Amino acid sequence: SKLQNETIKHLQNAVVEAKKDYDRRFNNSQRVEKSTVSDVWSPITPTVFNNGDVHDI
């Protein structure tokens, strides 16, 4: 549904912003493993997007 898609986008944006903030805070004091957004989302993307609501945009 449209609401689901909007919620997913907001959650993705929140994770991206949190990761940027985390990297900014800790990058100078210690090396953190860099992961991309696709690394974060790949485990759940098939579950979220293969539920038949993809075309309800």
PyMOL Python script that loads the backbone (N, CA, C, O; Angstrom):
from pymol import cmd

cmd.read_pdbstr("""\
ATOM      1  N   SER A   1       0.839  -1.191   0.000  1.00  0.00           N
ATOM      2  CA  SER A   1       0.000   0.000   0.000  1.00  0.00           C
ATOM      3  C   SER A   1       0.878   1.245   0.000  1.00  0.00           C
ATOM      4  O   SER A   1       2.078   1.173   0.261  1.00  0.00           O
ATOM      5  N   LYS A   2       0.274   2.367  -0.291  1.00  0.00           N
ATOM      6  CA  LYS A   2       1.042   3.613  -0.336  1.00  0.00           C
ATOM      7  C   LYS A   2       1.648   3.934   1.030  1.00  0.00           C
ATOM      8  O   LYS A   2       2.794   4.373   1.123  1.00  0.00           O
ATOM      9  N   LEU A   3       0.869   3.710   2.085  1.00  0.00           N
ATOM     10  CA  LEU A   3       1.374   3.985   3.430  1.00  0.00           C
ATOM     11  C   LEU A   3       2.581   3.107   3.759  1.00  0.00           C
ATOM     12  O   LEU A   3       3.555   3.581   4.343  1.00  0.00           O
ATOM     13  N   GLN A   4       2.515   1.835   3.385  1.00  0.00           N
ATOM     14  CA  GLN A   4       3.651   0.943   3.619  1.00  0.00           C
ATOM     15  C   GLN A   4       4.895   1.446   2.902  1.00  0.00           C
ATOM     16  O   GLN A   4       5.982   1.480   3.480  1.00  0.00           O
ATOM     17  N   ASN A   5       4.734   1.834   1.649  1.00  0.00           N
ATOM     18  CA  ASN A   5       5.884   2.305   0.873  1.00  0.00           C
ATOM     19  C   ASN A   5       6.472   3.570   1.476  1.00  0.00           C
ATOM     20  O   ASN A   5       7.694   3.716   1.533  1.00  0.00           O
ATOM     21  N   GLU A   6       5.622   4.488   1.929  1.00  0.00           N
ATOM     22  CA  GLU A   6       6.119   5.712   2.556  1.00  0.00           C
ATOM     23  C   GLU A   6       6.847   5.389   3.853  1.00  0.00           C
ATOM     24  O   GLU A   6       7.894   5.967   4.145  1.00  0.00           O
ATOM     25  N   THR A   7       6.288   4.461   4.633  1.00  0.00           N
ATOM     26  CA  THR A   7       6.921   4.078   5.890  1.00  0.00           C
ATOM     27  C   THR A   7       8.287   3.457   5.639  1.00  0.00           C
ATOM     28  O   THR A   7       9.247   3.757   6.349  1.00  0.00           O
ATOM     29  N   ILE A   8       8.377   2.597   4.639  1.00  0.00           N
ATOM     30  CA  ILE A   8       9.653   1.969   4.293  1.00  0.00           C
ATOM     31  C   ILE A   8      10.675   3.029   3.914  1.00  0.00           C
ATOM     32  O   ILE A   8      11.824   2.965   4.352  1.00  0.00           O
ATOM     33  N   LYS A   9      10.272   3.999   3.109  1.00  0.00           N
ATOM     34  CA  LYS A   9      11.202   5.061   2.705  1.00  0.00           C
ATOM     35  C   LYS A   9      11.678   5.850   3.915  1.00  0.00           C
ATOM     36  O   LYS A   9      12.862   6.169   4.024  1.00  0.00           O
ATOM     37  N   HIS A  10      10.755   6.169   4.832  1.00  0.00           N
ATOM     38  CA  HIS A  10      11.132   6.920   6.027  1.00  0.00           C
ATOM     39  C   HIS A  10      12.098   6.121   6.891  1.00  0.00           C
ATOM     40  O   HIS A  10      13.061   6.675   7.422  1.00  0.00           O
ATOM     41  N   LEU A  11      11.848   4.829   7.034  1.00  0.00           N
ATOM     42  CA  LEU A  11      12.748   3.996   7.828  1.00  0.00           C
ATOM     43  C   LEU A  11      14.121   3.905   7.181  1.00  0.00           C
ATOM     44  O   LEU A  11      15.138   3.970   7.870  1.00  0.00           O
ATOM     45  N   GLN A  12      14.156   3.755   5.862  1.00  0.00           N
ATOM     46  CA  GLN A  12      15.440   3.701   5.165  1.00  0.00           C
ATOM     47  C   GLN A  12      16.209   5.002   5.376  1.00  0.00           C
ATOM     48  O   GLN A  12      17.405   4.981   5.665  1.00  0.00           O
ATOM     49  N   ASN A  13      15.523   6.127   5.233  1.00  0.00           N
ATOM     50  CA  ASN A  13      16.176   7.422   5.428  1.00  0.00           C
ATOM     51  C   ASN A  13      16.684   7.561   6.854  1.00  0.00           C
ATOM     52  O   ASN A  13      17.774   8.087   7.078  1.00  0.00           O
ATOM     53  N   ALA A  14      15.903   7.095   7.814  1.00  0.00           N
ATOM     54  CA  ALA A  14      16.313   7.182   9.214  1.00  0.00           C
ATOM     55  C   ALA A  14      17.574   6.364   9.462  1.00  0.00           C
ATOM     56  O   ALA A  14      18.476   6.805  10.174  1.00  0.00           O
ATOM     57  N   VAL A  15      17.637   5.175   8.875  1.00  0.00           N
ATOM     58  CA  VAL A  15      18.824   4.336   9.042  1.00  0.00           C
ATOM     59  C   VAL A  15      20.038   4.993   8.402  1.00  0.00           C
ATOM     60  O   VAL A  15      21.126   4.987   8.978  1.00  0.00           O
ATOM     61  N   VAL A  16      19.857   5.556   7.219  1.00  0.00           N
ATOM     62  CA  VAL A  16      20.965   6.222   6.534  1.00  0.00           C
ATOM     63  C   VAL A  16      21.479   7.388   7.370  1.00  0.00           C
ATOM     64  O   VAL A  16      22.688   7.550   7.537  1.00  0.00           O
ATOM     65  N   GLU A  17      20.566   8.199   7.894  1.00  0.00           N
ATOM     66  CA  GLU A  17      20.981   9.349   8.698  1.00  0.00           C
ATOM     67  C   GLU A  17      21.664   8.905   9.988  1.00  0.00           C
ATOM     68  O   GLU A  17      22.657   9.503  10.401  1.00  0.00           O
ATOM     69  N   ALA A  18      21.140   7.868  10.621  1.00  0.00           N
ATOM     70  CA  ALA A  18      21.757   7.365  11.850  1.00  0.00           C
ATOM     71  C   ALA A  18      23.163   6.846  11.573  1.00  0.00           C
ATOM     72  O   ALA A  18      24.080   7.058  12.367  1.00  0.00           O
ATOM     73  N   LYS A  19      23.325   6.167  10.444  1.00  0.00           N
ATOM     74  CA  LYS A  19      24.644   5.638  10.082  1.00  0.00           C
ATOM     75  C   LYS A  19      25.632   6.775   9.819  1.00  0.00           C
ATOM     76  O   LYS A  19      26.786   6.709  10.241  1.00  0.00           O
ATOM     77  N   LYS A  20      25.175   7.813   9.123  1.00  0.00           N
ATOM     78  CA  LYS A  20      26.052   8.961   8.869  1.00  0.00           C
ATOM     79  C   LYS A  20      26.479   9.597  10.185  1.00  0.00           C
ATOM     80  O   LYS A  20      27.651   9.923  10.372  1.00  0.00           O
ATOM     81  N   ASP A  21      25.524   9.774  11.095  1.00  0.00           N
ATOM     82  CA  ASP A  21      25.814  10.384  12.386  1.00  0.00           C
ATOM     83  C   ASP A  21      26.793   9.516  13.173  1.00  0.00           C
ATOM     84  O   ASP A  21      27.737  10.024  13.778  1.00  0.00           O
ATOM     85  N   TYR A  22      26.564   8.217  13.160  1.00  0.00           N
ATOM     86  CA  TYR A  22      27.462   7.288  13.851  1.00  0.00           C
ATOM     87  C   TYR A  22      28.875   7.388  13.286  1.00  0.00           C
ATOM     88  O   TYR A  22      29.848   7.469  14.035  1.00  0.00           O
ATOM     89  N   ASP A  23      28.978   7.381  11.960  1.00  0.00           N
ATOM     90  CA  ASP A  23      30.288   7.471  11.320  1.00  0.00           C
ATOM     91  C   ASP A  23      30.987   8.779  11.678  1.00  0.00           C
ATOM     92  O   ASP A  23      32.192   8.793  11.926  1.00  0.00           O
ATOM     93  N   ARG A  24      30.229   9.881  11.707  1.00  0.00           N
ATOM     94  CA  ARG A  24      30.821  11.176  12.057  1.00  0.00           C
ATOM     95  C   ARG A  24      31.353  11.155  13.487  1.00  0.00           C
ATOM     96  O   ARG A  24      32.435  11.677  13.756  1.00  0.00           O
ATOM     97  N   ARG A  25      30.603  10.561  14.393  1.00  0.00           N
ATOM     98  CA  ARG A  25      31.003  10.578  15.798  1.00  0.00           C
ATOM     99  C   ARG A  25      32.221   9.716  16.076  1.00  0.00           C
ATOM    100  O   ARG A  25      33.093  10.102  16.854  1.00  0.00           O
ATOM    101  N   PHE A  26      32.286   8.551  15.445  1.00  0.00           N
ATOM    102  CA  PHE A  26      33.301   7.581  15.827  1.00  0.00           C
ATOM    103  C   PHE A  26      34.427   7.425  14.812  1.00  0.00           C
ATOM    104  O   PHE A  26      35.384   6.691  15.061  1.00  0.00           O
ATOM    105  N   ASN A  27      34.328   8.097  13.682  1.00  0.00           N
ATOM    106  CA  ASN A  27      35.317   7.896  12.630  1.00  0.00           C
ATOM    107  C   ASN A  27      36.698   8.387  13.051  1.00  0.00           C
ATOM    108  O   ASN A  27      37.702   7.798  12.653  1.00  0.00           O
ATOM    109  N   ASN A  28      36.769   9.449  13.842  1.00  0.00           N
ATOM    110  CA  ASN A  28      38.057  10.008  14.214  1.00  0.00           C
ATOM    111  C   ASN A  28      38.751   9.192  15.295  1.00  0.00           C
ATOM    112  O   ASN A  28      39.978   9.105  15.308  1.00  0.00           O
ATOM    113  N   SER A  29      37.984   8.592  16.202  1.00  0.00           N
ATOM    114  CA  SER A  29      38.595   7.892  17.319  1.00  0.00           C
ATOM    115  C   SER A  29      38.885   6.430  17.009  1.00  0.00           C
ATOM    116  O   SER A  29      39.815   5.846  17.567  1.00  0.00           O
ATOM    117  N   GLN A  30      38.102   5.846  16.133  1.00  0.00           N
ATOM    118  CA  GLN A  30      38.327   4.441  15.791  1.00  0.00           C
ATOM    119  C   GLN A  30      37.839   4.167  14.381  1.00  0.00           C
ATOM    120  O   GLN A  30      36.939   4.836  13.873  1.00  0.00           O
ATOM    121  N   ARG A  31      38.437   3.191  13.774  1.00  0.00           N
ATOM    122  CA  ARG A  31      38.030   2.817  12.415  1.00  0.00           C
ATOM    123  C   ARG A  31      36.797   1.936  12.495  1.00  0.00           C
ATOM    124  O   ARG A  31      36.791   0.913  13.180  1.00  0.00           O
ATOM    125  N   VAL A  32      35.762   2.340  11.793  1.00  0.00           N
ATOM    126  CA  VAL A  32      34.559   1.518  11.762  1.00  0.00           C
ATOM    127  C   VAL A  32      34.429   0.889  10.388  1.00  0.00           C
ATOM    128  O   VAL A  32      34.799   1.482   9.375  1.00  0.00           O
ATOM    129  N   GLU A  33      33.908  -0.299  10.372  1.00  0.00           N
ATOM    130  CA  GLU A  33      33.687  -0.993   9.099  1.00  0.00           C
ATOM    131  C   GLU A  33      32.621  -0.249   8.317  1.00  0.00           C
ATOM    132  O   GLU A  33      31.523  -0.005   8.817  1.00  0.00           O
ATOM    133  N   LYS A  34      32.950   0.106   7.096  1.00  0.00           N
ATOM    134  CA  LYS A  34      31.981   0.826   6.268  1.00  0.00           C
ATOM    135  C   LYS A  34      31.017  -0.152   5.617  1.00  0.00           C
ATOM    136  O   LYS A  34      31.433  -1.130   4.997  1.00  0.00           O
ATOM    137  N   SER A  35      29.736   0.117   5.762  1.00  0.00           N
ATOM    138  CA  SER A  35      28.749  -0.698   5.058  1.00  0.00           C
ATOM    139  C   SER A  35      27.835   0.234   4.283  1.00  0.00           C
ATOM    140  O   SER A  35      27.570   1.360   4.705  1.00  0.00           O
ATOM    141  N   THR A  36      27.366  -0.242   3.163  1.00  0.00           N
ATOM    142  CA  THR A  36      26.506   0.582   2.327  1.00  0.00           C
ATOM    143  C   THR A  36      25.053   0.363   2.696  1.00  0.00           C
ATOM    144  O   THR A  36      24.724  -0.546   3.459  1.00  0.00           O
ATOM    145  N   VAL A  37      24.194   1.194   2.154  1.00  0.00           N
ATOM    146  CA  VAL A  37      22.767   1.056   2.416  1.00  0.00           C
ATOM    147  C   VAL A  37      22.278  -0.296   1.919  1.00  0.00           C
ATOM    148  O   VAL A  37      21.435  -0.924   2.561  1.00  0.00           O
ATOM    149  N   SER A  38      22.794  -0.748   0.791  1.00  0.00           N
ATOM    150  CA  SER A  38      22.354  -2.043   0.257  1.00  0.00           C
ATOM    151  C   SER A  38      22.756  -3.179   1.191  1.00  0.00           C
ATOM    152  O   SER A  38      22.033  -4.169   1.303  1.00  0.00           O
ATOM    153  N   ASP A  39      23.897  -3.052   1.861  1.00  0.00           N
ATOM    154  CA  ASP A  39      24.292  -4.073   2.830  1.00  0.00           C
ATOM    155  C   ASP A  39      23.305  -4.128   3.990  1.00  0.00           C
ATOM    156  O   ASP A  39      22.968  -5.204   4.484  1.00  0.00           O
ATOM    157  N   VAL A  40      22.854  -2.968   4.410  1.00  0.00           N
ATOM    158  CA  VAL A  40      21.924  -2.909   5.530  1.00  0.00           C
ATOM    159  C   VAL A  40      20.578  -3.499   5.154  1.00  0.00           C
ATOM    160  O   VAL A  40      19.970  -4.217   5.948  1.00  0.00           O
ATOM    161  N   TRP A  41      20.107  -3.201   3.944  1.00  0.00           N
ATOM    162  CA  TRP A  41      18.737  -3.551   3.573  1.00  0.00           C
ATOM    163  C   TRP A  41      18.594  -4.869   2.843  1.00  0.00           C
ATOM    164  O   TRP A  41      17.487  -5.406   2.780  1.00  0.00           O
ATOM    165  N   SER A  42      19.670  -5.417   2.287  1.00  0.00           N
ATOM    166  CA  SER A  42      19.526  -6.617   1.466  1.00  0.00           C
ATOM    167  C   SER A  42      18.869  -7.799   2.183  1.00  0.00           C
ATOM    168  O   SER A  42      18.127  -8.542   1.540  1.00  0.00           O
ATOM    169  N   PRO A  43      19.105  -8.010   3.484  1.00  0.00           N
ATOM    170  CA  PRO A  43      18.460  -9.169   4.114  1.00  0.00           C
ATOM    171  C   PRO A  43      16.936  -9.068   4.188  1.00  0.00           C
ATOM    172  O   PRO A  43      16.257 -10.093   4.145  1.00  0.00           O
ATOM    173  N   ILE A  44      16.386  -7.862   4.297  1.00  0.00           N
ATOM    174  CA  ILE A  44      14.935  -7.764   4.477  1.00  0.00           C
ATOM    175  C   ILE A  44      14.193  -7.335   3.226  1.00  0.00           C
ATOM    176  O   ILE A  44      12.971  -7.459   3.158  1.00  0.00           O
ATOM    177  N   THR A  45      14.921  -6.828   2.229  1.00  0.00           N
ATOM    178  CA  THR A  45      14.250  -6.315   1.039  1.00  0.00           C
ATOM    179  C   THR A  45      13.342  -7.340   0.362  1.00  0.00           C
ATOM    180  O   THR A  45      12.215  -6.991   0.009  1.00  0.00           O
ATOM    181  N   PRO A  46      13.776  -8.587   0.163  1.00  0.00           N
ATOM    182  CA  PRO A  46      12.876  -9.545  -0.496  1.00  0.00           C
ATOM    183  C   PRO A  46      11.582  -9.761   0.285  1.00  0.00           C
ATOM    184  O   PRO A  46      10.511  -9.888  -0.307  1.00  0.00           O
ATOM    185  N   THR A  47      11.680  -9.802   1.600  1.00  0.00           N
ATOM    186  CA  THR A  47      10.496 -10.009   2.430  1.00  0.00           C
ATOM    187  C   THR A  47       9.550  -8.827   2.316  1.00  0.00           C
ATOM    188  O   THR A  47       8.337  -9.003   2.210  1.00  0.00           O
ATOM    189  N   VAL A  48      10.098  -7.637   2.339  1.00  0.00           N
ATOM    190  CA  VAL A  48       9.271  -6.438   2.328  1.00  0.00           C
ATOM    191  C   VAL A  48       8.629  -6.218   0.967  1.00  0.00           C
ATOM    192  O   VAL A  48       7.452  -5.867   0.889  1.00  0.00           O
ATOM    193  N   PHE A  49       9.383  -6.418  -0.099  1.00  0.00           N
ATOM    194  CA  PHE A  49       8.905  -6.014  -1.414  1.00  0.00           C
ATOM    195  C   PHE A  49       8.245  -7.130  -2.220  1.00  0.00           C
ATOM    196  O   PHE A  49       7.689  -6.864  -3.286  1.00  0.00           O
ATOM    197  N   ASN A  50       8.293  -8.352  -1.744  1.00  0.00           N
ATOM    198  CA  ASN A  50       7.680  -9.450  -2.489  1.00  0.00           C
ATOM    199  C   ASN A  50       6.355  -9.884  -1.881  1.00  0.00           C
ATOM    200  O   ASN A  50       5.973 -11.050  -1.984  1.00  0.00           O
ATOM    201  N   ASN A  51       5.653  -8.948  -1.246  1.00  0.00           N
ATOM    202  CA  ASN A  51       4.407  -9.315  -0.578  1.00  0.00           C
ATOM    203  C   ASN A  51       3.177  -8.906  -1.378  1.00  0.00           C
ATOM    204  O   ASN A  51       2.063  -8.952  -0.857  1.00  0.00           O
ATOM    205  N   GLY A  52       3.357  -8.508  -2.633  1.00  0.00           N
ATOM    206  CA  GLY A  52       2.214  -8.213  -3.492  1.00  0.00           C
ATOM    207  C   GLY A  52       1.762  -6.765  -3.446  1.00  0.00           C
ATOM    208  O   GLY A  52       0.887  -6.374  -4.220  1.00  0.00           O
ATOM    209  N   ASP A  53       2.333  -5.957  -2.560  1.00  0.00           N
ATOM    210  CA  ASP A  53       1.913  -4.562  -2.452  1.00  0.00           C
ATOM    211  C   ASP A  53       2.766  -3.630  -3.301  1.00  0.00           C
ATOM    212  O   ASP A  53       2.552  -2.418  -3.296  1.00  0.00           O
ATOM    213  N   VAL A  54       3.714  -4.176  -4.016  1.00  0.00           N
ATOM    214  CA  VAL A  54       4.657  -3.347  -4.765  1.00  0.00           C
ATOM    215  C   VAL A  54       3.939  -2.504  -5.809  1.00  0.00           C
ATOM    216  O   VAL A  54       4.351  -1.377  -6.080  1.00  0.00           O
ATOM    217  N   HIS A  55       2.874  -3.033  -6.395  1.00  0.00           N
ATOM    218  CA  HIS A  55       2.206  -2.335  -7.491  1.00  0.00           C
ATOM    219  C   HIS A  55       1.106  -1.400  -7.016  1.00  0.00           C
ATOM    220  O   HIS A  55       0.391  -0.829  -7.839  1.00  0.00           O
ATOM    221  N   ASP A  56       0.953  -1.230  -5.704  1.00  0.00           N
ATOM    222  CA  ASP A  56      -0.105  -0.376  -5.162  1.00  0.00           C
ATOM    223  C   ASP A  56       0.349   1.062  -4.990  1.00  0.00           C
ATOM    224  O   ASP A  56      -0.200   1.795  -4.168  1.00  0.00           O
ATOM    225  N   ILE A  57       1.340   1.467  -5.756  1.00  0.00           N
ATOM    226  CA  ILE A  57       1.904   2.812  -5.584  1.00  0.00           C
ATOM    227  C   ILE A  57       0.975   3.839  -6.219  1.00  0.00           C
ATOM    228  O   ILE A  57       1.262   5.035  -6.186  1.00  0.00           O
TER     229      ILE A  57
END
""", "prot")
cmd.dss("prot")
cmd.show_as("cartoon", "prot")
cmd.util.cbc("prot")
cmd.orient("prot")
